[in-house]
Amino acid sequence: MNIATEGWPQRATPTNRFNGHVMTFRKIIETTAPRSVILIRLIVGAVFLSEGIQKFLYSAELGAGRFVKIGIPFPQIMGPFVGVTEIVCGTLILLGLLTRLAAIPLIINMLVAISSTKIPILLKSGFWSMAHESRTDFAMLLGSIFLLITGAGVWSLDAKLFAKSQRMEE
């Protein structure tokens, strides 16, 4: 052990920075979750993909028009933004590609949806009305949190990328 450098962080070199980024990327895509996780990915990804597409097909009812009704600021910007986010992240989850990263915006999306549309129902009509109206929102929120925690599972592009990164390291 070198007494002169003991306890001091390593000097940041391009190689050290690159290795740090590689390790972070590997932690994001690493997954040992069982094959059955694909079932959660399929439903979460398909619902978000479908909802994102519908925000463009029916923008007056589900996109910017709906955002105006519920008081979301800048609805003409936020409607398409949320639609694109749902399409991109839903597709990534279906593919099992960068699943943990894709789950984060979807969790935020669902928290905003619940707070802006379901909490008012709770306050106005009570628990059971809110529970009925929010069942899909809570299922999507919990499914997204599940994918954030477990990753995409072994039947995913994340698993293939992780295996490839391990082979490259050897």
VEXZATI-770873 format. One line per 5 residues: their letters; for each residue z, y, x of N, C-alpha, C, O. Coordinates in nm, 4 decimals. Atoms other than C-alpha are relative to their C-alpha. Layout:
a) Z:Y:X:Z:Y:X:Z:Y:X:Z:Y:X ~ ...
***
This chain:
mniat) 0.0000:-0.1176:0.0852:0.0000:0.0000:0.0000:0.0000:0.1235:0.0895:0.0751:0.1298:0.1869 ~ 0.0108:-0.1226:-0.0778:-0.0923:0.3414:0.1357:0.0999:0.1020:-0.0530:0.0882:0.1462:-0.1673 ~ -0.1053:-0.0925:0.0424:0.2091:0.5730:0.1203:-0.0578:0.1371:-0.0332:-0.0079:0.2053:-0.1226 ~ 0.0581:-0.1335:0.0214:-0.0100:0.8838:0.1358:-0.0644:0.0136:-0.1378:-0.0679:0.1236:-0.1929 ~ 0.0681:-0.0090:0.1293:-0.1933:0.7974:-0.1880:0.0770:-0.0659:-0.1128:0.0314:-0.0636:-0.2271
egwpq) -0.0769:0.0706:0.1022:0.0746:0.6031:-0.3747:0.0387:0.0942:-0.1144:0.0930:0.2021:-0.0905 ~ -0.0390:-0.0769:0.1173:0.1251:0.7344:-0.7275:-0.0976:0.1100:-0.0379:-0.0817:0.1736:-0.1421 ~ 0.0982:-0.1034:0.0302:-0.1724:0.9713:-0.7117:-0.1207:-0.0636:-0.0677:-0.1609:-0.1745:-0.0324 ~ 0.1193:0.0562:0.0650:-0.4694:0.9211:-0.9406:-0.1163:-0.0062:0.0975:-0.1249:0.0717:0.1924 ~ 0.1179:0.0103:-0.0845:-0.7926:0.8097:-0.7846:-0.0846:0.1253:-0.0165:-0.0866:0.1879:-0.1225
ratpt) 0.0917:-0.1131:0.0051:-1.0378:1.0827:-0.6999:-0.1148:-0.0361:-0.0934:-0.1694:-0.1461:-0.0860 ~ 0.1077:0.0257:0.0959:-1.2965:1.1136:-0.9767:-0.1338:0.0028:0.0723:-0.1786:0.1073:0.1195 ~ 0.1331:0.0098:-0.0597:-1.6252:0.9918:-0.8370:-0.0966:-0.0385:-0.1105:-0.0540:-0.0872:-0.2152 ~ 0.0962:0.0414:0.1030:-1.9473:0.9328:-1.0292:0.0139:-0.1468:-0.0369:-0.0005:-0.1826:-0.1538 ~ -0.0159:0.1424:0.0283:-1.8895:0.5571:-0.9958:0.1229:-0.0251:-0.0875:0.1161:-0.1016:-0.1836
nrfng) -0.1218:0.0165:0.0797:-1.5323:0.5801:-1.1297:-0.0219:0.0477:-0.1434:0.0209:-0.0181:-0.2382 ~ 0.0261:-0.0523:0.1348:-1.6470:0.7950:-1.4237:-0.0879:-0.0958:-0.0777:-0.0616:-0.1235:-0.1947 ~ 0.0904:0.0927:0.0671:-1.9310:0.5550:-1.5037:0.0742:-0.1257:-0.0421:0.0590:-0.1711:-0.1555 ~ -0.0766:0.1205:0.0332:-1.7004:0.2522:-1.4900:0.0964:0.0265:-0.1143:0.1161:-0.0598:-0.1998 ~ -0.0892:-0.0360:0.1106:-1.4546:0.4328:-1.7176:-0.0727:0.0059:-0.1319:-0.0205:-0.0392:-0.2339
hvmtf) 0.0792:-0.0070:0.1233:-1.7274:0.5011:-1.9723:-0.0437:-0.1393:-0.0455:-0.0443:-0.1695:-0.1648 ~ 0.0400:0.1374:0.0329:-1.8476:0.1405:-1.9541:0.1170:-0.0743:-0.0631:0.0997:-0.1452:-0.1622 ~ -0.1183:0.0678:0.0543:-1.4939:0.0143:-2.0148:0.0315:0.0501:-0.1408:0.0658:-0.0295:-0.2282 ~ -0.0238:-0.0547:0.1335:-1.4498:0.2498:-2.3121:-0.1009:-0.0563:-0.0989:-0.0644:-0.0971:-0.2092 ~ 0.1042:0.0546:0.0869:-1.7819:0.1367:-2.4585:0.0279:-0.1465:-0.0306:0.0127:-0.1898:-0.1448
rkiie) -0.0300:0.1419:0.0215:-1.6836:-0.2281:-2.4104:0.1156:-0.0181:-0.0973:0.1137:-0.1099:-0.1792 ~ -0.1131:0.0095:0.0927:-1.3538:-0.1689:-2.5923:-0.0442:0.0298:-0.1428:0.0081:-0.0285:-0.2377 ~ 0.0484:-0.0360:0.1341:-1.5418:-0.0131:-2.8843:-0.0770:-0.1153:-0.0627:-0.0607:-0.1435:-0.1815 ~ 0.0835:0.1054:0.0581:-1.7862:-0.3008:-2.9264:0.0635:-0.1380:0.0050:0.0158:-0.2302:-0.0610 ~ -0.0638:0.1313:-0.0125:-1.5520:-0.5858:-2.8316:0.0494:-0.0478:-0.1363:0.1116:0.0271:-0.2116
ttapr) -0.0476:0.0572:0.1254:-1.4841:-0.8163:-3.1228:0.0151:-0.1503:0.0154:-0.0730:-0.2187:0.0675 ~ -0.0219:0.1446:0.0042:-1.3352:-1.1600:-3.1575:0.0282:-0.0428:-0.1439:0.0748:-0.1538:-0.1694 ~ -0.0243:0.0293:0.1413:-1.3114:-1.1427:-3.5349:-0.0880:-0.1168:-0.0446:-0.1959:-0.1373:0.0109 ~ 0.0757:0.1177:0.0433:-1.4312:-1.4526:-3.7206:-0.1336:0.0352:-0.0650:-0.1594:0.1500:-0.1012 ~ 0.1321:-0.0180:0.0616:-1.7804:-1.5017:-3.8608:0.0097:0.0568:-0.1415:-0.0799:0.1287:-0.1857
svili) -0.0141:-0.0428:0.1393:-1.6497:-1.4336:-4.2119:0.0060:0.1513:-0.0165:-0.0097:0.2012:-0.1279 ~ -0.0018:-0.1466:0.0073:-1.6194:-1.0612:-4.1269:-0.1352:0.0521:-0.0483:-0.1438:0.1627:-0.1016 ~ 0.1316:-0.0427:0.0461:-1.9912:-1.0455:-4.2030:0.0003:0.0285:-0.1510:-0.0754:0.1134:-0.1979 ~ -0.0068:-0.0244:0.1448:-1.9006:-1.0622:-4.5735:0.0511:0.1406:-0.0303:-0.0011:0.2079:-0.1192 ~ -0.0514:-0.1362:0.0169:-1.6975:-0.7414:-4.5478:-0.1052:0.1000:0.0449:-0.1285:0.2005:-0.0222
rlivg) 0.1050:-0.0899:-0.0482:-1.9715:-0.5789:-4.3411:-0.1134:0.0132:-0.0997:-0.1634:0.1233:-0.1225 ~ 0.1115:-0.0049:0.0950:-2.2375:-0.6712:-4.5953:0.0322:0.0867:-0.1211:-0.0513:0.1676:-0.1618 ~ -0.0308:-0.0785:0.1192:-2.0567:-0.5204:-4.8939:0.0256:0.1461:0.0348:-0.0240:0.2354:-0.0339 ~ -0.0293:-0.1393:-0.0378:-1.9251:-0.2095:-4.7158:-0.1292:0.0708:0.0412:-0.1569:0.1816:-0.0048 ~ 0.1246:-0.0614:-0.0455:-2.2569:-0.1403:-4.5435:-0.0989:0.0214:-0.1127:-0.1610:0.1273:-0.1211
avfls) 0.0965:-0.0113:0.1101:-2.4681:-0.2073:-4.8537:0.0400:0.1086:-0.0993:-0.0454:0.1842:-0.1456 ~ -0.0440:-0.1031:0.0957:-2.2572:0.0130:-5.0814:-0.0207:0.1389:0.0587:-0.0725:0.2270:-0.0099 ~ 0.0194:-0.1325:-0.0596:-2.2583:0.3062:-4.8380:-0.1486:0.0328:0.0146:-0.1891:0.1458:-0.0130 ~ 0.1435:-0.0232:-0.0122:-2.6311:0.2676:-4.7693:-0.0593:0.0382:-0.1357:-0.1345:0.1350:-0.1463 ~ 0.0496:-0.0270:0.1350:-2.7060:0.2571:-5.1420:0.0451:0.1365:-0.0510:-0.0353:0.2121:-0.1057
egiqk) -0.0523:-0.1295:0.0458:-2.4817:0.5545:-5.2212:-0.0646:0.1166:0.0746:-0.0917:0.2214:0.0159 ~ 0.0661:-0.1052:-0.0773:-2.6368:0.7574:-4.9402:-0.1414:0.0258:-0.0486:-0.1825:0.1411:-0.0622 ~ 0.1369:-0.0145:0.0510:-2.9897:0.6914:-5.0661:0.0014:0.0690:-0.1361:-0.0818:0.1556:-0.1630 ~ -0.0078:-0.0591:0.1336:-2.8857:0.7809:-5.4219:0.0333:0.1490:0.0025:-0.0031:0.2221:-0.0896 ~ -0.0302:-0.1436:-0.0116:-2.7533:1.1188:-5.3032:-0.1287:0.0810:0.0149:-0.1316:0.1994:-0.0187
flysa) 0.1294:-0.0672:-0.0110:-3.1169:1.2044:-5.2274:-0.0864:-0.0250:-0.1243:-0.1555:0.0655:-0.1710 ~ 0.0817:0.0309:0.1175:-3.2812:1.0270:-5.5221:0.0482:0.0738:-0.1241:-0.0327:0.1171:-0.2061 ~ -0.0600:-0.0633:0.1177:-3.0427:1.1784:-5.7780:0.0939:0.1119:0.0457:0.2134:0.1097:0.0164 ~ -0.0853:-0.1023:-0.0616:-2.9189:1.4898:-5.5988:0.0752:0.0844:-0.1023:0.1856:0.1309:-0.0739 ~ -0.0696:-0.0816:0.1007:-2.8317:1.6766:-5.9203:0.1247:-0.0717:-0.0518:0.2252:-0.0072:-0.0816
elgag) -0.1129:0.0758:0.0543:-2.5999:1.3969:-6.0373:0.0952:-0.0511:0.1085:0.2165:-0.0545:0.0876 ~ -0.0824:0.0666:-0.1017:-2.4763:1.2397:-5.7117:0.0070:0.0729:0.1332:0.0930:0.0415:0.2155 ~ 0.0022:-0.0713:-0.1276:-2.5583:1.4788:-5.4279:0.0561:0.1395:-0.0147:0.1707:0.1581:-0.0558 ~ -0.0448:-0.1398:0.0003:-2.5401:1.8567:-5.4086:0.0496:0.0443:-0.1368:0.1478:0.1180:-0.1458 ~ -0.0431:-0.0370:0.1352:-2.5136:1.8943:-5.7872:0.1413:-0.0469:-0.0302:0.2204:0.0271:-0.0888
rfvki) -0.1361:0.0517:0.0199:-2.2045:1.6750:-5.7982:0.0998:0.0745:0.0877:0.2121:0.1019:0.0452 ~ -0.0888:-0.0718:-0.0903:-2.0563:1.8539:-5.4990:0.0342:0.1381:-0.0546:0.1452:0.1874:-0.0344 ~ -0.0273:-0.1293:0.0650:-2.0903:2.1841:-5.6878:0.1090:-0.0186:-0.1051:0.2039:0.0595:-0.1111 ~ -0.0948:0.0252:0.1101:-1.9002:2.0362:-5.9862:0.1417:-0.0267:0.0499:0.2384:0.0148:-0.0140 ~ -0.1353:0.0346:-0.0469:-1.6098:1.9069:-5.7772:0.0552:0.1005:0.1009:0.1662:0.0837:0.1514
gipfp) -0.0513:-0.1083:-0.0822:-1.5805:2.2193:-5.5650:-0.0088:-0.0193:0.1504:0.0658:0.0441:0.2251 ~ 0.0206:0.0178:-0.1437:-1.6995:2.0960:-5.2253:-0.0735:0.1244:0.0517:-0.1756:0.1630:-0.0053 ~ 0.0676:-0.1194:-0.0513:-1.7908:2.4024:-5.0162:-0.1383:-0.0327:0.0576:-0.1608:-0.1428:0.1080 ~ 0.1366:0.0130:-0.0506:-2.1566:2.4518:-4.9159:-0.0673:-0.1282:-0.0496:-0.1127:-0.2090:0.0314 ~ 0.0516:0.1265:0.0545:-2.2825:2.1776:-5.1512:-0.1440:-0.0307:0.0389:-0.1804:-0.1475:0.0523
qimgp) 0.1400:0.0244:-0.0371:-2.6493:2.2261:-5.0569:-0.0123:-0.0556:0.1425:-0.1124:-0.1182:0.1773 ~ -0.0027:0.0551:-0.1364:-2.5571:2.1391:-4.6974:0.0791:-0.1308:0.0019:0.0363:-0.2296:0.0615 ~ -0.0887:0.1163:-0.0059:-2.2746:1.8930:-4.7550:-0.0570:-0.1213:-0.0738:-0.0361:-0.2345:-0.0302 ~ 0.0591:0.1128:0.0736:-2.4615:1.6801:-5.0123:-0.0926:-0.0820:0.0883:-0.0715:-0.2022:0.1044 ~ 0.0875:0.0759:-0.0907:-2.7450:1.5855:-4.7752:0.0716:-0.0521:0.1246:0.0415:-0.1616:0.1720
fvgvt) -0.0743:0.0441:-0.1181:-2.5039:1.5675:-4.4789:0.0753:-0.1302:-0.0291:0.0697:-0.2248:0.0494 ~ -0.0739:0.1208:0.0369:-2.2851:1.3129:-4.6576:-0.0968:-0.1143:-0.0269:-0.0698:-0.2283:0.0107 ~ 0.1001:0.1029:0.0258:-2.5956:1.1251:-4.7756:-0.0524:-0.0626:0.1280:-0.0612:-0.1850:0.1381 ~ 0.0494:0.0511:-0.1283:-2.7323:1.0944:-4.4209:0.1092:-0.0796:0.0710:0.0821:-0.1852:0.1283 ~ -0.1118:0.0714:-0.0633:-2.3885:0.9939:-4.2903:0.0161:-0.1387:-0.0617:0.0325:-0.2373:0.0102
eivcg) -0.0150:0.1299:0.0670:-2.3621:0.7176:-4.5514:-0.1162:-0.0936:0.0324:-0.0956:-0.2137:0.0500 ~ 0.1164:0.0838:-0.0318:-2.7160:0.5937:-4.4792:0.0097:-0.0522:0.1437:-0.0054:-0.1720:0.1673 ~ -0.0046:0.0398:-0.1412:-2.6770:0.5900:-4.1003:0.1173:-0.0950:0.0259:0.0991:-0.2020:0.0840 ~ -0.1178:0.0831:-0.0274:-2.3229:0.4509:-4.0898:-0.0041:-0.1309:-0.0792:0.0381:-0.2348:-0.0285 ~ 0.0150:0.1230:0.0778:-2.3918:0.2010:-4.3690:-0.0951:-0.0974:0.0678:-0.0690:-0.2176:0.0719
tlill) 0.0963:0.0844:-0.0713:-2.6935:0.0709:-4.1766:0.0615:-0.0578:0.1270:0.0438:-0.1760:0.1567 ~ -0.0654:0.0494:-0.1215:-2.4942:0.0468:-3.8533:0.0998:-0.1113:-0.0329:0.1083:-0.2106:0.0394 ~ -0.0966:0.1033:0.0389:-2.2239:-0.1516:-4.0323:-0.0722:-0.1276:-0.0431:-0.0286:-0.2375:-0.0087 ~ 0.0775:0.1189:0.0381:-2.4824:-0.3853:-4.1876:-0.0486:-0.0754:0.1236:-0.0450:-0.1984:0.1273 ~ 0.0498:0.0624:-0.1231:-2.6254:-0.4500:-3.8413:0.1126:-0.0481:0.0912:0.0909:-0.1306:0.1798
glltr) -0.1104:0.0318:-0.0905:-2.2831:-0.4779:-3.6821:-0.0192:0.0684:0.1334:0.0142:0.0124:0.2378 ~ 0.0282:-0.0764:-0.1209:-2.3843:-0.2122:-3.4306:0.0886:0.1243:0.0033:0.0822:0.2080:-0.0867 ~ -0.0949:-0.1121:-0.0115:-2.1190:0.0359:-3.3130:0.0856:0.0102:-0.1263:0.1106:0.1194:-0.1773 ~ -0.0694:0.0108:0.1282:-1.9211:-0.0771:-3.6153:0.1260:0.0845:-0.0059:0.1493:0.1550:-0.1041 ~ -0.1251:-0.0782:0.0013:-1.5896:0.0790:-3.5189:-0.0295:0.1497:-0.0071:0.0365:0.2224:-0.0813
laaip) 0.0357:-0.1422:0.0048:-1.7532:0.4172:-3.4544:-0.0563:0.0380:-0.1366:-0.0249:0.1450:-0.1887 ~ 0.0597:-0.0282:0.1303:-1.9521:0.3969:-3.7798:0.1048:0.0040:-0.1106:0.0873:0.0746:-0.2099 ~ -0.1038:0.0040:0.1036:-1.6353:0.3222:-3.9779:0.0767:0.1320:-0.0088:0.1253:0.1673:-0.1163 ~ -0.0823:-0.1215:-0.0012:-1.4647:0.6481:-3.8764:-0.0501:0.1069:-0.0967:0.0291:0.1557:-0.1773 ~ 0.0449:-0.1003:0.0975:-1.6890:0.8947:-4.0668:0.0088:-0.0502:-0.1441:0.0299:0.0286:-0.2363
liinm) -0.0083:0.0542:0.1355:-1.6879:0.6592:-4.3659:0.1431:0.0039:-0.0529:0.1646:0.0241:-0.1724 ~ -0.1410:-0.0130:0.0402:-1.3068:0.6569:-4.3717:0.0275:0.1442:-0.0406:0.0899:0.1694:-0.1437 ~ -0.0179:-0.1423:0.0340:-1.3076:1.0373:-4.3659:-0.0682:0.0310:-0.1318:-0.0120:0.1009:-0.2161 ~ 0.0758:-0.0182:0.1234:-1.5722:1.0351:-4.6395:0.0805:-0.0463:-0.1217:0.0879:0.0236:-0.2227 ~ -0.0740:0.0548:0.1135:-1.3581:0.8159:-4.8634:0.1297:0.0764:-0.0243:0.1703:0.0931:-0.1393
lvais) -0.1219:-0.0799:0.0185:-1.0413:1.0185:-4.8011:-0.0318:0.1309:-0.0725:0.0440:0.1743:-0.1593 ~ 0.0416:-0.1225:0.0697:-1.2267:1.3342:-4.9074:-0.0361:-0.0317:-0.1445:0.0013:0.0428:-0.2351 ~ 0.0386:0.0378:0.1368:-1.3732:1.1558:-5.2114:0.1227:-0.0254:-0.0866:0.1288:0.0198:-0.2009 ~ -0.1215:0.0295:0.0771:-1.0328:1.0296:-5.3215:0.0781:0.1274:-0.0280:0.1232:0.1497:-0.1404 ~ -0.0801:-0.1217:0.0196:-0.8585:1.3624:-5.2672:-0.0690:0.1011:-0.0909:-0.0014:0.1748:-0.1627
stkip) 0.0692:-0.1013:0.0807:-1.1296:1.5698:-5.4372:-0.0346:-0.0474:-0.1403:-0.0531:0.0351:-0.2297 ~ 0.0401:0.0481:0.1334:-1.2135:1.3441:-5.7323:0.1048:-0.0863:-0.0689:0.1137:-0.0852:-0.1916 ~ -0.0937:0.0936:0.0646:-0.9366:1.0905:-5.7907:0.1397:0.0582:-0.0178:0.2063:0.0274:-0.1167 ~ -0.1315:-0.0637:0.0157:-0.6201:1.2942:-5.7327:0.0013:0.0896:-0.1244:0.0994:0.0876:-0.1987 ~ 0.0004:-0.0773:0.1253:-0.7255:1.5401:-6.0079:0.0092:-0.0885:-0.1254:0.0725:-0.0500:-0.2238
illks) -0.0100:0.0927:0.1137:-0.7689:1.2418:-6.2435:0.1443:-0.0473:-0.0145:0.1960:-0.0555:-0.1259 ~ -0.1396:0.0420:0.0028:-0.4208:1.1219:-6.1506:0.0871:0.1086:-0.0647:0.1705:0.0793:-0.1504 ~ -0.0819:-0.1100:0.0510:-0.2720:1.4638:-6.2250:-0.0288:0.0300:-0.1469:0.0613:0.0690:-0.2213 ~ 0.0391:-0.0321:0.1375:-0.4631:1.5081:-6.5506:0.0243:-0.1162:-0.0974:0.0768:-0.0962:-0.2069 ~ 0.0015:0.1124:0.0941:-0.4786:1.1591:-6.7014:0.0974:-0.1118:0.0324:0.1141:-0.2038:-0.0477
gfwsm) -0.0983:0.1015:-0.0331:-0.2188:0.9517:-6.5211:-0.0513:-0.1078:0.0928:-0.1692:-0.1136:0.1277 ~ 0.0273:0.1027:-0.1000:-0.2025:0.6549:-6.2891:-0.1091:-0.0973:-0.0423:-0.2006:-0.1226:0.0361 ~ 0.0917:0.1071:0.0379:-0.3973:0.3950:-6.4898:-0.1434:0.0492:-0.0093:-0.2363:-0.0237:0.0255 ~ 0.1346:-0.0573:0.0043:-0.6939:0.6212:-6.5488:-0.0532:0.0186:0.1423:-0.1683:-0.0137:0.1715 ~ 0.0401:-0.0177:-0.1392:-0.7021:0.7099:-6.1799:-0.0270:-0.1350:0.0659:-0.1246:-0.1492:0.1395
ahesr) 0.0178:0.1325:-0.0604:-0.6619:0.3437:-6.0791:-0.1342:-0.0605:-0.0408:-0.2028:-0.1218:0.0410 ~ 0.1285:0.0514:0.0481:-0.9614:0.2492:-6.2938:-0.1166:0.0720:0.0669:-0.2117:0.0080:0.1118 ~ 0.1098:-0.0803:-0.0555:-1.1809:0.5313:-6.1646:-0.0132:-0.0139:0.1516:-0.1213:0.0079:0.2062 ~ 0.0027:-0.0014:-0.1467:-1.0896:0.4832:-5.7988:-0.0080:-0.1377:0.0639:0.0023:-0.1488:0.1861 ~ -0.0034:0.1346:-0.0571:-1.1120:0.1072:-5.7558:-0.1050:-0.0194:0.1094:-0.0750:-0.0795:0.2125
tdfam) 0.1029:0.0141:-0.1031:-1.4409:0.1225:-5.5631:0.0329:0.0848:0.1220:0.0126:0.0418:0.2355 ~ -0.0341:-0.0886:-0.1116:-1.3226:0.4171:-5.3533:0.1053:-0.0641:0.0904:0.0920:-0.0621:0.2128 ~ -0.1051:0.0623:-0.0802:-1.0087:0.2345:-5.2426:-0.0501:-0.1272:0.0682:-0.0100:-0.1565:0.1809 ~ 0.0568:0.1195:-0.0630:-1.2022:-0.0878:-5.1777:-0.0850:0.0380:0.1211:-0.0794:-0.0290:0.2242 ~ 0.0833:-0.0447:-0.1114:-1.4487:0.1015:-4.9571:0.0852:0.0578:0.1137:0.0557:0.0367:0.2313
llgsi) -0.0903:-0.0544:-0.1014:-1.1683:0.2861:-4.7782:0.0658:-0.1129:0.0782:0.0655:-0.1117:0.2013 ~ -0.0689:0.1111:-0.0677:-0.9774:-0.0350:-4.7030:-0.0970:-0.0885:0.0772:-0.0632:-0.1379:0.1848 ~ 0.1012:0.0761:-0.0735:-1.2962:-0.2204:-4.6061:-0.0388:0.0688:0.1296:-0.0565:0.0033:0.2323 ~ 0.0340:-0.0764:-0.1203:-1.3824:0.0572:-4.3607:0.1141:-0.0034:0.1017:0.0902:-0.0166:0.2217 ~ -0.1155:0.0090:-0.0904:-1.0301:0.0565:-4.2161:0.0067:-0.1392:0.0633:0.0343:-0.1523:0.1825
fllit) 0.0031:0.1370:-0.0510:-1.0517:-0.3221:-4.1811:-0.1007:-0.0132:0.1142:-0.0694:-0.0707:0.2184 ~ 0.1033:0.0093:-0.1028:-1.3777:-0.2908:-3.9838:0.0359:0.0826:0.1238:0.0017:0.0442:0.2357 ~ -0.0462:-0.0796:-0.1138:-1.2286:-0.0181:-3.7650:0.0984:-0.0814:0.0847:0.0938:-0.0768:0.2076 ~ -0.1026:0.0777:-0.0700:-0.9404:-0.2502:-3.6755:-0.0583:-0.1259:0.0639:-0.0316:-0.1540:0.1808 ~ 0.0444:0.1318:-0.0487:-1.1227:-0.5838:-3.6386:-0.1300:0.0034:0.0770:-0.1553:-0.0849:0.1590
gagvw) 0.1336:-0.0002:-0.0581:-1.4688:-0.4810:-3.5279:-0.0951:-0.0788:-0.0875:-0.0592:-0.1213:-0.1973 ~ 0.1090:0.0550:0.0813:-1.7933:-0.6340:-3.6483:0.0031:-0.1509:-0.0166:-0.0617:-0.2036:-0.1070 ~ -0.0003:0.1463:0.0063:-1.7176:-1.0008:-3.5880:-0.1041:-0.0591:0.0932:-0.1875:0.0121:0.1492 ~ 0.0859:0.0666:-0.0983:-1.9013:-1.2572:-3.3811:-0.1469:-0.0039:-0.0408:-0.2340:-0.0181:0.0450 ~ 0.1388:-0.0054:0.0446:-2.2158:-1.2434:-3.5957:-0.0418:0.1468:-0.0120:-0.0576:0.1984:-0.1226
sldak) 0.0328:-0.1423:0.0019:-2.3080:-0.8885:-3.4969:-0.0722:0.0393:0.1277:-0.0691:-0.0327:0.2276 ~ 0.0610:-0.0538:-0.1207:-2.5055:-0.6810:-3.2536:0.1066:0.0453:0.0993:0.0859:0.0380:0.2204 ~ -0.1105:-0.0356:-0.0895:-2.1750:-0.5536:-3.1155:0.0400:-0.1190:0.0864:0.0590:-0.1044:0.2071 ~ -0.0399:0.1196:-0.0748:-2.0821:-0.9097:-3.0150:-0.1056:-0.0359:0.1042:-0.0725:-0.0759:0.2158 ~ 0.1078:0.0297:-0.0956:-2.4223:-0.9609:-2.8520:0.0017:0.1000:0.1159:-0.0161:0.0610:0.2314
lfaks) -0.0081:-0.1017:-0.1055:-2.3913:-0.6310:-2.6605:0.1198:-0.0249:0.0912:0.1100:-0.0093:0.2129 ~ -0.1200:0.0264:-0.0796:-2.0387:-0.7212:-2.5488:-0.0244:-0.1183:0.0937:0.0117:-0.1136:0.2113 ~ 0.0290:0.1172:-0.0833:-2.1533:-1.0625:-2.4246:-0.0954:0.0377:0.1129:-0.0786:-0.0069:0.2264 ~ 0.0949:-0.0437:-0.1026:-2.4434:-0.8992:-2.2404:0.0702:0.0835:0.1059:0.0423:0.0681:0.2248 ~ -0.0707:-0.0843:-0.0979:-2.2114:-0.6428:-2.0778:0.0885:-0.0849:0.0900:0.1058:-0.0530:0.2076
qrmee) -0.0816:0.0905:-0.0826:-1.9854:-0.9255:-1.9587:-0.0855:-0.0737:0.1010:-0.0450:-0.0911:0.2159 ~ 0.0899:0.0703:-0.0926:-2.2803:-1.1136:-1.8073:-0.0465:0.0932:0.1111:-0.0597:0.0516:0.2262 ~ 0.0441:-0.0965:-0.1005:-2.3958:-0.7976:-1.6303:0.1082:0.0285:0.1028:0.0786:0.0575:0.2187 ~ -0.1122:-0.0278:-0.0891:-2.0494:-0.7498:-1.4813:0.0198:-0.1120:0.1008:0.0688:-0.0890:0.2113 ~ -0.0221:0.1179:-0.0879:-2.0454:-1.1000:-1.3306:-0.0931:-0.0017:0.1178:-0.0872:-0.0932:0.1999
***
